[in-house]
Amino acid sequence: MSVKHILNFKNWSAQELRQLLDLAIKVKNNQPQYWNALDHLTLGMLFQKTSTRTRVSFEVAMTQLGGHSIYLDWRSTNLVLAELKDEIRYLDRNVDAIMARVLTHEQVQEMADFSRVPVINGCDNKYHPTQALADFLTILEHKGRLEGVNLVYVGIHNNVANSLVEGGTKLGMKITTVTPEFNEPSRDQQLLDEAARTGLFETNDDLKAAVAKADVVYTDTWVDMEYFMDPKFEAEKKRRVEQMLPYQLNQSLLKDSKALIMHDMPIHPGYEIDRWAIESPNSIIFDQAENRLHAEKAVLLTQLGKAD
């Protein structure tokens, strides 16, 4: 029997994605009914990248669903010494699912290739599917629909942008990216070409024009978290900040807009977004962050065969 992983949205249909979102809403609104749904089941959580929301939300999700989670810091395990495929073939004999937050997509793909249990991508350099699911859930709650909603992503095109484009177009959203720079390790040209063929994805160089038509405006960090405080990356960070400051989400840009404001966190006030936008009545950033928990419950229940 083949195992279905969630590495990105390539092998997930629009119907399957919508079922995940519908389940997330159901579980969020009926939490006591699911307190024992994952009784005696264990999630192995592998972290090569730092984390707040991914660790907290998956760990709390397993606890609230009656299961158990094991946190494994990559640097304090034999993952730094042994071949990844061998460590995964040991781990999958002990846990019922694996969630991995790693530096490269090749790593999470190798885990899926050798694992007998579902692998969930908790973030890599190309995709962030669990973040995007939480984002779609939040938009659905606030707008009452996804079809036809115009989301404008502003900043550097990265892993989050990929998952928003891929999942959003499958769900009938209009996705516009205003991204003067592309984070090359994140590039998936096939994904972008397929999204463009739907007629629901476009790029735009005119920030004000794009925002004027937006139902949702979304931004993310300009510098990956593993480099933000790295002295070796300081020159590149300075270059990016100087280039990207005109694309900041701020009061001047958004004061007349009714668009919802989103950011997947961690936030860097004064860089990709200002404090006014964070605290704006249109900001749904913290609803978005909370919904990581509920979206991931739906993922865990589905991947572990407990959706019903």
Stockholm file with secondary structure:
# STOCKHOLM 1.0

chainA/1-308         MSVKHILNFKNWSAQELRQLLDLAIKVKNNQPQYWNALDHLTLGMLFQKTSTRTRVSFEVAMTQLGGHSIYLDWRSTNLVLAELKDEIRYLDRNVDAIMARVLTHEQVQEMADFSRVPVINGCDNKYHPTQALADFLTILEHKGRLEGVNLVYVGIHNNVANSLVEGGTKLGMKITTVTPEFNEPSRDQQLLDEAARTGLFETNDDLKAAVAKADVVYTDTWVDMEYFMDPKFEAEKKRRVEQMLPYQLNQSLLKDSKALIMHDMPIHPGYEIDRWAIESPNSIIFDQAENRLHAEKAVLLTQLGKAD
#=GR chainA/1-308 SS CCCCCBSSSTTCCHHHHHHHHHHHHHHHHCGGGGTTTTTTCEEEEEESSCCSHHHHHHHHHHHHTTCEEEEEEGGGSGGGTSCHHHHHHHHTTTCSEEEEECSCHHHHHHHHHHCSSCEEEEECSSCCHHHHHHHHHHHHHHHSCCTTCEEEEEEEECHHHHHHHHHHHHTTCEEEEEEEEECGGGCCHHHHHHHHHTTCEEECSCHHHHHHTCSEEEECCSSCHHHHTCGGGHHHHHHHHHHHGGGCBCHHHHTTCCCEEEECSCCCBTTTBCHHHHHSTTBCHHHHHHHHHHHHHHHHHHHTTCCC
#=GC SS_cons         CCCCCBSSSTTCCHHHHHHHHHHHHHHHHCGGGGTTTTTTCEEEEEESSCCSHHHHHHHHHHHHTTCEEEEEEGGGSGGGTSCHHHHHHHHTTTCSEEEEECSCHHHHHHHHHHCSSCEEEEECSSCCHHHHHHHHHHHHHHHSCCTTCEEEEEEEECHHHHHHHHHHHHTTCEEEEEEEEECGGGCCHHHHHHHHHTTCEEECSCHHHHHHTCSEEEECCSSCHHHHTCGGGHHHHHHHHHHHGGGCBCHHHHTTCCCEEEECSCCCBTTTBCHHHHHSTTBCHHHHHHHHHHHHHHHHHHHTTCCC
//
